[in-house]
Amino acid sequence: MKNCPHCAALNSEKADFCWRCYKPLDSSSYEGFISLRQRIREKVRDIIQYRDIRELLREKIKLLAERESEERGELLTEGLPRSR
């Protein structure tokens, strides 16, 4: 086990990047590296460029929004007195 020099988090001996701050554990072996966060952002950006994945994400977001609005509607009507 080794500690991160940036945030002091405990990491695996095999780890190249810290699990908490995503910074390299040994900067001497990563001259000119692109940070892990930046590589993840680039990968996500590449994935989102595919049309079918964009459409799937839109549908999923739409379904989640509908479900959330239905739950809110149920919560709002629960507090109201019922008419006889």
ABEGO torsion letter per residue (X at the ends): XBBBAAAGBBBBAABABBAAAGBBABAAABBGBBBAAAAAAAAAAAAAABAAAAAAAAAAAAAAAAAAAAAAAAAAAAABBBBX
